[in-house]
Amino acid sequence: MKQIVRIEILNRFEKKNPYPITELNFCSPFELLISTLLSTQSTDVIVNKATKKLYNKANDPRKFLDLGLNGIKNYIKPIGLYNIKALNIIKICHILLNKYKGKIPNNRIELEKLPGIGHKTASIILNTIFDQPEIAVDTHVFRVCNRTGFAPGKYVQHVSNKLSKVVPIIFKKHCHMWMVLHGRYICKARNPKCNECNIKDLCRYYAIKN
């Protein structure tokens, strides 16, 4: 895809939704960290339903440790991989309290040292909490980039590397959420809503299909 086309796509996303926000519910950096960890192989809707009750009971590392491993599990059972996620949460809370005074570190190296926190989650935290121009690549972003031809790649890291190079800095803050929302509601994995798509005339998939 030519760069002029990518910029047009991003301009249209911006015009449609200038200030996109995550659909995960959170009231603090710690809550976003936990919710993002929980959202792996799950949906925002399921995570929000579980954390609504969880955060009313505990909303910082100390309170999570007071709740305990089994207590956390009881709240997040509807979420995929809840056993390992609960264990990682306990480990994270210990590290945050012992090493960072309960605060969330603001750099990728330290974030990715936390149990269960990978490149995608770290990017979301850095972007949303610390206002850094990071682009997280989840299943929606991966699909949109490949299907449209915006930044195709066989693996997530390939797509991530391409996005870091081809997305102008002025768009990097919101690029992740634009593509997430586009993939979630328009460019779905099954039965994409091409007739409702505002970039279909720029999309490789639509051109091939028609």
N, C-alpha and C positions, 0 to 999 in steps of 0.2 A: 504494500500500500504506500502511495506517495505521501510525503509529510503534509502537503497542503490538504489532503483528504482527512488525515488524522486530526488536524487542527480544526477543520470544519465540523467533524464529529464532536470534538470536545466543546466547541462553541455552541453547538446545538444542545448538548447535555447541560451546559451552563445556563443557557437561556431558559430551558425547561425547569431547571432546579438549581438556582444559584448557590444555595447553601444546604447541600444534602447532609443529613445526619444519620448516624447508626440507628437501627431499630431495636437495638439492645437497650434495656432500661437500666440506668445507673445514676448514682448521685455522688460518686467519688471516683478517683483514679483506681483505688483498690477494687471497688465494685466492678468497674469496667474490665479490669484485669481478670477477675474471677469469671465474669459473664462471658468474656471472649474465650477463655480456656474451656468453659463448659459448652460453648457453641460448636466446638469441633465435632463433626459427625452428628450434629443435631440441628435444630432450627431455632431461630430467634424467638419464635412464639412459645416453644416448649421451655426454653431457657428462661424467658421472662416470667412465665407462669410459676416456675420453681423458685426463682430468685426473689419474687415478690414476697413470698412467705419467709424465705431464708434471710433476706436482708432486714426484715422486720425483727428478726431474732438476733442476728449478728451481722455487723457491717464493717468490721475492722479486724486486723489480724489477731488481736488479743481475744476478742469475742468469739472468733472462729475456733481458736484453740480451746477456749472454754467449752464450746459446743462439742468438740471432740470429733473423732473420725466417724463413729457410728451416727452421731447427731447430724453431721453434714450429709452422710449417705441417705438418711431418712428424708431429707429435703430434696435431694437431687436424683432420686431413684428413677424418675421418668426419663432422665437424660442418658443418652448412649454412653457406654464406658464409665458409668458413674463410680465404680469401685476404684479404678486407677485415678480418676479425676479427683475424687475425695482425698486419696492419699497424697497426690501432688499438691492439693490445696493446703493440707496440713504442713507439708514440707516447705511450701512457699511462705506460709505465715511465720514459721520458725526463722527462716532466712531473713525475711523483711524486718522482723523484730530484732534479731541479733546483729544484723549487718547494716541495715538501712534505717534504723529507728522507726520502723513501721511505714516508711515512705516507699513509693515506687521509684526504682532507678530510672534515670532519663537517658540512658544510652543503650544501644543494641547489645553490646557485648555482655553487659550485666543482666539485661533482661533475658537474654537467651540462655543464661546460666541457670535460670529458675526452672525447676522441674515442670515439664509439660508445656513450656513456653518455647515455641519455635519461631521461625522467621516471620510467618504471617501474623501471629499474635503480637510479636514485638513491633512490627510495622504499624499495626492498628493502634497500639498504645502510644507509640512515638508520634503518630499523625494526630490522633484525637486529643490526647492529653497534653502533649508537649509541642504541638503545632509544627511538627517537622514534616517536610515534604516527602513522606514515605508512601509507597503504593503497595498495599498488601494484595497478594494474589490468592484468592480462594477459588472454589469451584465455579462460581458465577463469573468472576473476572477471567479465569482461564478459558471458560467457554465463549464468552463474548469476544475476547481477543483472538481466539482461533476461528470462530465462526465468521466474524466480520472481516478478518484479515488484518485487523488493527496491529496486532503483535503476535503472530502465530509462533507456536513452539510446542515441541513434543512433551516437554516436562515443565512443571511449574517454575523452576528456576530459570529456564530458557525465557519464558514469558516475562518473568520479573526483570531479568537483565535487559530485555528489549524495551520494556516500559520505562525503565530508568533512563534509557538513552533517547527514546523518541518523544516522550511526553515533556513539553516545555514546562519550565519551573512554575509558571503562572497557573498551570492546571494541576500540578502534582498534589496539592492539598486535597482536592475533591475528587480526583480521578478514580480512586478506589470505590468510593460510595456511588458515584455515577454509574460505574459498571456493575456494581453489586445490585443496585436497584433495577437497572436495565435488564440484567440477567434474571433477576427474581420475578419481575412482573411482565416483561415483554419478551426478551430473548430466552425463553424457558428451554430447559433441556429437551422436553417433549412438547410438541405442538407450539413452537414459537409464534407469537402474535405479530407476524410481519405486517399485517394490515394496519396495526396500531403503532408501528415503529416509525420514529421521526428521523431515522438515519438509513432507512431501507435502500434509498437510492445510492447510498455510499457503501453498501454492504456486499461483500463477496458472495455470501451465502444466498442472499436474495437474487443477485444477478444470475447465479448458476441455476437456481431453482426456477427462475422465470425465463 
